[in-house]
Amino acid sequence: MVKRGASIGFFGIFGRSEDMRLLDEALRQAGLNPGAVPEGAKLAAVTLMNRDVPEPPAEAYPPVGELMALCALGAGGFGEVNGEARLTAALARMEAALEAGGGQDAELILLMLHAKLMDPELVDRYDIRAEGAD
């Protein structure tokens, strides 16, 4: 199977790629307006997803959207939209990723940090920082 490239469209002539549409929907379902995330950050997230699997299945996008939404909305905002059970699960994923220091979830957190989309309370609570960053 040939991998089609991620695309944000071109002057409205060409449509967004399926992976970008799936990520937008995953963000929306997790309570984060996709317009609040720059296209470059979404392209980077899709690229991270495609690193190990050439064509991630549709069910791979909601967990990515959920973690990105947690990062951007913070625990309070994410919990309001998604409920306590999903908040607890998402925070556990974040804690595991930060403890492991690697993997797709850790890379997504780092992406959100570098894109300046990380909730300041989460940054302080978990002491999130990029090594070598000033």
Residue pairs with C-beta under 8 A, 6 or more apart in sequence:
1 54
1 55
3 50
3 54
3 55
4 17
4 18
5 17
6 17
6 19
6 20
6 43
6 46
6 47
6 50
7 14
7 15
7 16
7 17
7 20
8 16
8 17
8 20
8 39
8 42
8 43
9 15
9 16
16 24
19 46
19 49
19 50
19 56
19 61
20 42
20 43
20 46
22 58
22 61
23 34
23 42
23 45
23 46
23 61
23 64
23 65
24 34
24 42
25 61
25 65
26 61
26 62
26 63
26 64
26 65
26 66
27 33
27 34
27 37
27 65
27 68
27 69
28 34
28 65
29 62
29 65
30 62
30 65
30 66
30 68
30 69
30 70
30 78
30 81
30 82
31 69
31 73
31 77
31 78
31 80
31 81
31 82
32 65
32 68
32 69
32 72
32 73
34 42
36 72
36 117
37 68
37 72
37 115
37 117
38 115
40 115
41 111
41 112
41 115
41 117
44 111
44 115
45 64
45 68
45 108
45 111
48 104
48 107
48 108
48 111
49 56
49 60
49 61
49 64
49 104
50 56
51 104
52 104
53 60
63 93
64 104
64 108
66 82
66 86
66 90
67 90
67 93
67 94
67 97
67 105
67 108
67 109
68 108
68 112
68 117
69 78
69 81
69 82
70 78
70 87
70 90
70 91
70 94
70 122
71 94
71 108
71 109
71 112
71 113
71 117
71 118
71 119
71 122
72 112
72 117
72 118
72 119
73 81
73 119
74 119
74 120
74 121
74 122
75 87
75 91
75 119
75 121
75 122
75 125
76 121
77 119
78 86
78 87
78 90
79 86
79 87
82 90
93 105
94 105
94 109
94 122
94 126
95 126
96 105
97 103
97 105
97 106
97 108
97 109
98 106
98 109
98 126
98 128
100 106
109 118
109 128
110 130
112 118
113 123
113 128
113 129
113 130
114 130
118 128
122 128
123 129
